[in-house]
Amino acid sequence: MNASELERKDVIEIAEGLRLIEEGVERIQKVMRDRKIKSIQEIASSLIPIFKQDEDQLSEEVLKHLQ
């Protein structure tokens, strides 16, 4: 199957996925603006120690939120 064979439902699913990505990017950008974070690398360097510190509880909370 190639892109020209997409069905209407496929296009709708893709559009919904793109909307969710856009919403996620906007949320990330808001946090970055609020916290004056300048790069994704800066975020990653902050997240890694947090995940390592409280791996089990934080992982469960993140997974619950994603479901």
C-alpha positions in Angstrom: 0.0 0.0 0.0 1.2 3.5 -0.7 0.0 6.9 0.2 -2.3 7.2 -2.8 -4.2 4.1 -1.5 -5.1 5.6 1.9 -8.7 5.4 2.8 -10.8 8.1 4.4 -10.6 6.6 7.8 -6.8 6.4 7.5 -6.6 10.1 6.7 -8.9 10.9 9.7 -6.6 8.8 12.0 -3.5 10.5 10.7 -5.1 14.0 11.2 -6.0 13.1 14.7 -2.5 11.9 15.4 -1.1 15.1 14.1 -3.5 17.1 16.3 -2.3 15.1 19.3 1.4 15.8 18.4 0.7 19.5 18.0 -1.1 19.6 21.4 1.9 17.8 23.0 4.4 20.2 21.4 2.4 23.2 22.7 2.3 21.7 26.2 6.1 21.2 26.1 6.7 24.7 24.8 4.5 26.2 27.5 6.6 24.4 30.2 9.8 25.5 28.5 8.6 29.1 28.4 7.3 29.1 32.0 10.6 27.6 33.2 12.8 29.5 30.8 14.2 26.3 29.4 16.0 26.9 26.1 16.5 23.3 24.7 15.2 19.8 24.7 18.7 18.7 25.8 18.2 20.8 28.9 14.9 19.0 29.6 16.5 15.6 29.1 19.4 16.4 31.5 16.8 17.3 34.1 14.5 14.3 33.5 17.1 11.5 33.6 18.1 12.1 37.3 14.4 12.4 38.3 13.6 9.1 36.7 16.7 7.4 38.2 15.9 8.8 41.7 12.3 7.6 42.0 12.2 5.1 39.1 9.3 2.9 40.2 6.8 5.4 41.4 7.5 8.0 38.7 7.4 5.4 36.0 4.0 4.1 37.2 2.6 7.7 37.3 3.9 8.4 33.8 2.5 5.2 32.5 -0.9 5.8 34.1 -1.0 9.3 32.7 -0.3 8.0 29.2 -3.1 5.4 29.2 
